[in-house]
Amino acid sequence: MENNKFSRRSFINTLSIVGAGMAMHLPSIARGSSDNAKPALLGGPQARPWEFSGWPIFDQTEEKAVTDVLKSGVWGRLGGNVVANFEREYAKVFGAKHSLGVSSGTSALYTILGALDLGPGDEVIIPVYTFVATYNVVVLNYALPIFADTDIESFQIDPTKVAAAITPQTKIIMPVHIGGSPANIDQLLSIAQKANIPLVEDACQAHLAEWKGRKVGNYGLAGAFSFQASKNLNCAEGGAIITNDDAFAQTCYGFHNQGQGGQTTAYTPGAGTRATNVRLTEFQGNLLLAQMTRLQAQTKRRAENAAYLTSLLNGIKGIYPAKLYEGTTMSAFHLYMFRYDKAFFSGLPRATFLKALQAEGVPCDSGYGPMNRDTYVTGLAQNKHYLKIYGEKTMKEWQERNACPQNDKLTGEQAVWFFQNMLLGTRTDMEQIATAIRKIQKNAKALSKA
Ligand SMILES: *Cc1c(COP(=O)(O)O)cnc(C)c1O
């Protein structure tokens, strides 16, 4: 049982964890409505009348973890041993030889790219369907981010588009395991190996996800993880790198610590000669050790509920849960992603579908927009440094190379997300989600006039 004294949120966590048991004692009205009820958006009862599990989930274990560090008086990793202990545990649980704690997922990626000595003139292939951090770390190095289009069945980077995007300037291929589900690792690895280009895994959403029985983040030269507050492992802000390459681990350590404590024999010529400070603190290290005692059970619970939800949603025409590639032996389900086809909902636009679903008590979102079309990204073609480094012609071509028609389709009208915390409850929760969608489908005509 969770301790209830911290906050209402922790009480809600408790409620959801025991979900089904509690539901039996609630009046039947609170159990949620059936398929045949009127949609909540039109004044009917909600399919999901209580909140999903809150996030984060914590108790005295986390309280002690933080106060122990406070009382020790050693708050930073230099001179302490807590972050080092966390790194040992993280490497063990993730099946990697080395792990390095850093200040964020963004700084994990930035450290990997820095240790590879990425710089002006280099190209990095990234998915277009990702959080903007994947793009930002490339641009921070004045390298060119090249977007590969999306396989809309899986929401993951399309390996054939990666192969087509390789040029003599390509320095790194950086797929993302979006939503916590593995990208097509076999195909991406074979493309990278054939081209002799390192693969870097943005696994920021994919804690404990597995490809053919091995944790993601272990397949490329290195993998990056985020512990930002919304992620499946959380210490407010933090990140980690895993790698099985001894020399590269050393170069990363040096990069993250002002060039100190890493090795001087660089991994590639010139690497290890730039650095910053993105150290993780002892507070975060100990909080992560506490949260890690919950990670495996939570991951298993999400995967079980997601599989059940998929079996329910597969029975609804016009709803297509994101496909998992055949090599996937575990998804972290940071997001539960599916496609919505309004043709099976009397033409009900996705925006109204989302509004109706939210009204039923089911949080949802349309997710990422088309990043390649965002003015924040297209504006790079006018950035004075980029114009100086690459020239006007290359920057104009860059915009044309970045067209991603499949992703336009996915982001423009189809994609829908549920969030990881919604998968921490019971099978009843999944049934209520499916009920909500069926209600909307049955009443789609009336809803489109709402
Ligand atoms: C969250 C995230 C990041 C960045 O992690 P932060 O800890 O927020 O800096 C990078 N890539 C992806 C895919 C993410 O989801």
The ligand as a Gaussian input file, in Angstrom:
#p B3LYP/6-31G(d) Opt

LIG

0 1
 C       11.882000      13.384000     -23.100000
 C       12.617000      13.120000     -24.333000
 C       13.890000      13.659000     -24.582000
 C       14.535000      14.655000     -23.680000
 O       14.594000      14.311000     -22.341000
 P       14.624000      15.463000     -21.228000
 O       14.968000      14.716000     -19.986000
 O       13.271000      16.098000     -21.180000
 O       15.665000      16.431000     -21.603000
 C       14.539000      13.300000     -25.745000
 N       13.977000      12.482000     -26.643000
 C       12.749000      11.967000     -26.455000
 C       12.180000      11.045000     -27.492000
 C       12.023000      12.279000     -25.314000
 O       10.788000      11.789000     -25.161000

